[in-house]
Amino acid sequence: MAIRNAGPAIEVSPSVWAVRTYQVPVEVKSDRRQALAMRWLLTSARGRTGKPMHERLAGRADGCL
């Protein structure tokens, strides 16, 4: 549940039209959404200090619920 809540629903993708580049919102596929959520949770937990990793991950996961 925490991974689903932490993942993005949409992201922007560059699209070139004529000589200009536009940022177009696109839906994130489920595999990429899960990978980004896990990466963000791990990065956030690693940034905190003072507790063992399993407690930091549990704290980050509780924050996403």
Buried (B, 14 or more C-beta within 10 A) or exposed (E): EBBEEBBEEEBEEEEEEEEEEEEEEEEBEEEEBBBBBBEBBBEBBEEEEEEEEEEBBBEBBEEBE
